[in-house]
């Protein structure tokens, strides 16, 4: 307990970890909008299936964000000191409801990413 009080760096690292956990929970709440975010299945097995599906969706969003964040960090030349403060937990850029249009002609090749939407003023020379 005294370490907690005396060590400012320990408190900052702990708070950063808590913030990431809360961001992950916020992402899960955003993805689980059906039935107002409540598990209404009666059987435990069905609840477990639904929870596992939600974890899979959260992991997919985090993977997508991580791949594109890595590309953005490389393209923009962001330093490691700044990159350590970035977490792939955002979802504002993902349409969670609405119309989804799949244009086969605009699909990137296997293993490739879509181009980043970066203003020219931010690109590293």
C-alpha positions in Angstrom: 0.0 0.0 0.0 2.9 2.4 0.8 4.4 1.6 -2.6 1.1 2.8 -4.2 1.1 6.0 -2.3 4.8 6.8 -2.8 5.3 5.6 -6.4 3.7 8.0 -8.9 5.0 5.9 -11.9 3.3 2.8 -10.5 0.0 4.7 -10.1 0.3 6.0 -13.7 1.0 2.6 -15.1 -1.9 1.1 -13.2 -4.3 3.8 -14.3 -3.2 3.3 -18.0 -4.0 -0.5 -17.6 -7.4 0.3 -16.1 -8.1 2.8 -18.9 -7.4 0.1 -21.5 -9.6 -2.4 -19.7 -12.4 0.2 -19.7 -11.9 0.9 -23.3 -12.2 -2.8 -24.2 -15.4 -3.0 -22.2 -16.8 0.1 -24.0 -16.0 -1.5 -27.3 -17.8 -4.7 -26.2 -20.8 -2.6 -25.1 -20.8 -0.8 -28.5 -20.7 -4.1 -30.4 -23.4 -5.8 -28.2 -26.2 -3.4 -28.9 -28.9 -6.0 -29.6 -31.4 -6.5 -26.8 -29.9 -3.5 -25.1 -26.7 -5.4 -24.2 -28.5 -7.9 -22.1 -27.9 -11.7 -22.3 -31.5 -13.0 -22.3 -30.7 -16.6 -23.0 -31.9 -18.9 -20.2 -29.3 -21.7 -20.6 -25.8 -21.1 -19.5 -24.5 -22.8 -22.6 -26.3 -20.3 -24.8 -25.0 -17.4 -22.7 -21.5 -18.7 -23.1 -21.9 -19.0 -26.9 -23.1 -15.4 -27.1 -20.3 -14.2 -24.8 -17.7 -16.1 -27.0 -19.1 -14.5 -30.1 -18.8 -11.1 -28.6 -15.2 -11.8 -27.6 -14.6 -12.9 -31.2 -16.0 -9.6 -32.5 -13.9 -7.6 -30.1 -10.8 -9.5 -31.1 -11.6 -8.9 -34.8 -12.0 -5.1 -34.3 -8.7 -5.0 -32.3 -6.9 -7.0 -35.0 -8.2 -4.8 -37.8 -7.2 -1.6 -35.8 -3.8 -3.1 -35.0 -3.0 -3.8 -38.6 -4.0 -0.3 -39.7 -2.4 1.4 -36.8 0.9 -0.3 -37.6 0.6 0.9 -41.2 -0.2 4.4 -40.0 2.7 4.5 -37.6 5.1 3.4 -40.3 3.7 5.8 -42.9 3.6 8.8 -40.6 6.9 8.0 -39.0 5.5 8.1 -35.4 8.1 7.6 -32.7 8.1 4.6 -30.4 7.7 7.0 -27.4 4.4 8.3 -28.9 3.3 4.9 -30.3 3.3 3.3 -26.8 0.4 5.5 -25.9 -1.8 4.3 -28.7 -4.3 1.4 -28.2 -6.3 -0.4 -30.9 -9.6 -0.1 -29.0 -11.4 2.6 -31.0 -14.5 1.8 -33.1 -15.7 5.2 -34.2 -14.5 4.5 -37.8 -16.6 1.3 -38.0 -20.2 1.4 -39.0 -21.9 -0.8 -36.4 -25.4 -0.3 -37.8 -26.8 0.7 -41.2 -26.2 -0.3 -44.8 -23.1 -2.3 -45.7 -22.0 -2.1 -49.3 -19.6 -4.7 -50.7 -18.0 -3.7 -53.9 -15.9 -6.6 -55.2 -14.0 -4.4 -57.6 -12.6 -2.3 -54.8 -11.4 -5.2 -52.6 -7.6 -5.1 -51.9 -5.6 -8.1 -52.9 -5.2 -10.9 -50.3 -2.9 -9.8 -47.5 -3.0 -6.2 -48.6 -4.5 -3.2 -46.8 -6.8 -0.5 -48.1 -4.9 2.8 -48.6 -4.7 5.0 -45.6 -6.7 8.3 -45.7 -3.9 10.6 -44.7 -3.7 14.3 -45.5 -0.5 15.0 -47.6 0.6 17.5 -44.9 1.1 14.6 -42.5 3.2 12.4 -44.7 6.8 11.9 -43.9 9.1 13.3 -46.7 
